[in-house]
Amino acid sequence: MEWEIVIGLEVHAQLVTKSKIFSGASTAFGADPNTQACAIDLGFPGILPVLNKEATTMAIKLGLGIHAEIAARSVFARKNYFYPDLPKGYQISQFELPIVGKGYLDILMEDGTTKRIGITRAHLEEDAGKSLHEDFNGKTGIDLNRAGIPLLEIVSEPDMRSAKEAIAYLKALHALVRYLDICDGNMQEGSFRCDANVSIRKKGETRYGTRTELKNINSFRFVERAINYEVERQIALIENGGKVIQETRLYDPNKNETRPMRGKEEANDYRYFPDPDLLPLVITEEQIAAVRSQLPELPQQKRQRFIDAYGLSPYDANVLVSNRATATYFETVVTTSNNQPKLSANWVMGELSAALNKANIEITDSPVTAEQLGQLILRISDNTISGKIAKSIFEALWNKEGDVDHIIEKRGLKQVTDTGAIESLVDSLIAKYPDKVAEYRAGKEKLFGFFVGQAMKESGGKINPQQLNEWLKKKLA
C-alpha cells in the first residue's frame, strides 16, 4: 500500500532580549538554578506583567520575514494547565488573535526546485521553568530561571511530505531568525526547539490521518530520524490492523525510537481566556514601517544575488547563505581574491569548512581570516602557487605562521612557470621512462597521469599544472 506522509512543525524560537517577556529578570544562559526568577515570574499575589517592547519588535521582524499578515490588534491569553515547573498554574500565550498571521517560507530542495511552505501563525508567549530529574535521589528539582523567557512559536501548515522537506524548512527558518537577529538559534541550549506533527494517509486521500506530536527535539539530525521512525511505526501499526492514537511522544536518540509521553491535548483542554492583566496589543502601520526599514538582506534575497552576481549554483548559494557569518566571510574572500567567486566558494565550503568541523569551532572564530583566504586564492589565480601547494599554505595560515606571501617566500613555494624549466623536466622524464612512453603512444592513455605525478614529485608540487599538461601532451604525442 502506498502512503503519503503529512508533516507540520511547531518551532519555539527564544528571542534574544536581555530581560524576560513580562518582567525585568535576566535571560542570560547558564546561571545557577532559581537565581533569575523574580516575583512576576513566580506568580506571587498582586504582581502585574508588563510586555517587553523589544519582544514585540522581534515578532514584527519575523512577520515581515515570512511575508505574513501582522495583526493591528492582538490579545494575550492564559493557557491553563498544572505542572510543577509552571508556578502560576497558567502560561501567558496568544490564542485566537496572534500577533503574526498567515505567511510562507520558500525552501530549496535537493533537486534544485523550490517549494512553498505555508505558515499558519506566529505568537508570543512565555516559557515555563524546567524540571530536573537527575541527582535528586528519585525526586525532581525545579529550576524557574526559564520561567518568563520570551518565545515566538511559529506554526507551519501541514505542507511537508517527507523528513527531508521538514529539515529543509527547519534549516531555512533557523537561518531566517538568525539573519533577523531575533534568536541565536542555539539548539543545544534550547533556544530553537521543534515539535513535529506527523501523520500518514493513503495516496490520493484528502482527509488527514490521526497525528502524533513529537516533542522538543533539539537537533536537525534527530528531527529527521524521529520523523522517519514515527512514519514507519504508523505504517506498520495500520497495516497490521491497528489504529494510530492522537498523543504526544518523546524521541529517544539513543534507541532511535519514539515512546508515548501523554495524550494529546486539544485547545479546549487548556481553557484559554484573555489575560485580564494585559491590554490588547495595538500595532500601527508606522511601527511596522519603522521595523521594515531596519531589515537586513534576508537569506532568500542573498541567495538569489549570489546566483545572479557571482554565477554560483543554487546549491552552493544555499549552503553559503545558510549562515549569515559564512555569507559575510565568503563575500570578503571574493573581494580580496579580486573577484574569484567559484574558487572562493569551493575553498569556503571545502577546506575551510572541513577544518572548522574538525576543530569544532564557528567560522567567526576561524584562525584563517577571510582576507587571508582571499589572498591565498589570489595567489592561485595569478599562478604564483598551485592548488596543491595552496593546501599546505592554508595549514600554515591555520597554525598562525604568518601571512600568505610570507609563507610562500619562507618555504620557497613559488610555482614554476618558466617554460624552459618545464620543457627540460618533461624531456628528462621521457628519457627516464622510455617503456612508459612507448606504452602511452601505443594507446595506453591512462599513463598520462603517471607522468603528471612524476613531474609533480620531481618539482615538489611547484610546477604549473596547466603548462605541464600542455608540454606533456606535446612531447608524448
Residue, then its C-alpha position, 0 to 999 in steps of 0.5 A: m500500500e502506498w502512503e503519503i506522509v503529512i508533516g507540520l512543525e511547531v518551532h519555539a524560537q527564544l528571542v534574544t532580549k536581555s530581560k524576560i517577556f513580562s518582567g525585568a529578570s535576566t535571560a542570560f544562559g547558564a546561571d545557577p538554578n532559581t537565581q533569575a526568577c523574580a516575583i512576576d515570574l513566580g506568580f506571587p499575589g498582586i504582581l502585574p506583567v508588563l510586555n517587553k517592547e523589544a519582544t514585540t519588535m522581534a515578532i514584527k521582524l519575523g512577520l515581515g520575514i515570512h511575508a505574513e499578515i501582522a495583526a493591528r490588534s492582538v490579545f494575550a491569553r492564559k493557557n491553563y494547565f498544572y505542572p510543577d515547573l509552571p508556578k502560576g498554574y497558567q502560561i501567558s500565550q496568544f490564542e485566537l488573535p496572534i500577533v503574526g498571521k498567515g505567511y510562507l517560507d520558500i525552501l530549496m530542495e535537493d533537486g534544485t526546485t523550490k517549494r512553498i511552505g505555508i505558515t499558519r501563525a506566529h505568537l508570543e508567549e512565555d516559557a515555563g521553568k524546567s524540571l530536573h530529574e537527575d541527582f535528586n535521589g528519585k525526586t525532581g528539582i525545579d529550576l524557574n530561571r526559564a520561567g518568563i523567557p520570551l518565545l515566538e512559536i511559529v506554526s507551519e501548515p501541514d505542507m511537508r511530505s517527507a523528513k527531508e522537506a521538514i529539515a529543509y524548512l527547519k534549516a531555512l527558518h533557523a537561518l531566517v531568525r538568525y539573519l533577523d537577529i531575533c534568536d541565536g538559534n542555539m539548539q543545544e541550549g534550547s533556544f530553537r526547539c521543534d515539535a513535529n506533527v506527523s501523520i500518514r494517509k493513503k495516496g490520493e486521500t484528502r482527509y488527514g490521518t490521526r497525528t502524533e506530536l513529537k516533542n522538543i527535539n533539539s537537533f536537525r539530525f534527530v528531527e529527521r530520524a524521529i520523523n522517519y521512525e514515527v512514519e514507519r511505526q504508523i505504517a506498520l501499526i495500520e497495516n497490521g490492523g491497528k489504529v494510530i492514537q492522537e498523543t504526544r511522544l518523546y524521541d529517544p536518540n539513543k534507541n532511535e525510537t519514539r515512546p508515548m509521553r501523554g495524550k494529546e491535548e486539544a485547545n479546549d483542554y487548556r481553557y484559554f481566556p484573555d489575560p485580564d492583566l494585559l491590554p490588547l496589543v495595538i500595532t500601527e502601520e508606522q511601527i511596522a514601517a519603522v521595523r521594515s526599514q531596519l531589515p537586513e538582506l534576508p537569506q532568500q534575497k542573498r541567495q538569489r544575488f549570489i546566483d545572479a552576481y557571482g554565477l554560483s549554483p543554487y546549491d552552493a548559494n544555499v549552503l553559503v547563505s545558510n549562515r549569515a557569518t559564512a555569507t559575510y566571510f565568503e563575500t570578503v574572500v571574493t573581494t580580496s581574491n579580486n573577484q574569484p567567486k567559484l574558487s572562493a566558494n569551493w575553498v569556503m565550503g571545502e577546506l575551510s569548512a572541513a577544518l572548522n568541523k574538525a576543530n569544532i569551532e564557528i567560522t567567526d572564530s576561524p584562525v584563517t581570516a577571510e582576507q587571508l583566504g582571499q589572498l591565498i586564492l589570489r595567489i592561485s589565480d595569478n599562478t604564483i602557487s598551485g592548488k596543491i601547494a595552496k593546501s599546505i599554505f592554508e595549514a600554515l595560515w591555520n597554525k598562525e605562521g604568518d601571512v600568505d606571501h610570507i609563507i610562500e617566500k619562507r618555504g620557497l613555494k613559488q610555482v614554476t612557470d618558466t617554460g624552459a624549466i618545464e620543457s627540460l623536466v618533461d624531456s628528462l622524464i621521457a628519457k627516464y621512462p622510455d617503456k612508459v612512453a612507448e606504452y602511452r603512444a601505443g594507446k595506453e592513455k591512462l599513463f598520462g597521469f603517471f607522468v603528471g605525478q612524476a613531474m609533480k614529485e620531481s618539482g615538489g608540487k611547484i610546477n604549473p599544472q596547466q603548462l605541464n599538461e600542455w608540454l606533456k601532451k606535446k612531447l608524448a604525442 
